[in-house]
Amino acid sequence: MNASELRDKDLKALEAELLEQRKAQFNLRMQKATGQLARPDEMTRVRREIARIKTVINEKIKAGETA
């Protein structure tokens, strides 16, 4: 999901998406630790997606939007 799509969502939806991505990141870390990670590039994709979501959340907070 790109940043423009994320900006259309409200704070609650963004926080839910952030939680979902963090769970995905945790699962990927566990797969890596057990040697079952098939696509290492997924870790990079999820990490960047988390950063995008956090950036949009901070933009909305600074703009004065409330949950």
N, C-alpha and C positions, 0 to 999 in steps of 0.2 A: 504494500500500500504506500502510495507516495504522500508527501506532506500536504498537498492540496486536498486530498481526500480526507486526511486526518483533521485538517482545519475545519471541515464541514461538520464534524462531530462535536457533541458537547463534552464537558469535563468528565461526567460519569461514564460515558461510553469510552473515552480515552483511557480512563483509569482501569476499566474492565479489559480493554485491549492490552494495556501494559501488563496487567496481571497474567493474561493469557500468554504473552510473549515471554515473560519471565519463567513461566512454567515450561514453555518449550525450550528455553535456554537451559534450564535445570536438567530436563530430559536429555538434551544433547550432551551436556557435560557428563552425565552418567553413562551414556553410550560410549563416549570417548574413553572414560576411565575403564570400562570393561572391554574395550577393543571392538565394539560393535558399530562404531560410527562409519556409515557407508559414504556419506558426503560431507567432508570437512568444511566445505564452503557454506553449509547451512548455518554453522556457528557464526560466521561473519555476517550473514544475512540477518539473522535474528538479533545480533548485537547492534547492527545499524538500525534495525527497525525499532528497537527499544530506545535508541538515541533520538530517532525522529519523533517518537511519541512523547518523550520527555521534553523535547524542545518545544513542541506545539503546546503541551500543557503549561510550560513556563511562559510562553507567549500569551496564552489566554489569561493566566493569572496576572501578569503584568498589565494587561489591557483592562483588567478590572472585572473580568467575567467571573461569576460565582457558580458554584456547583448547584 
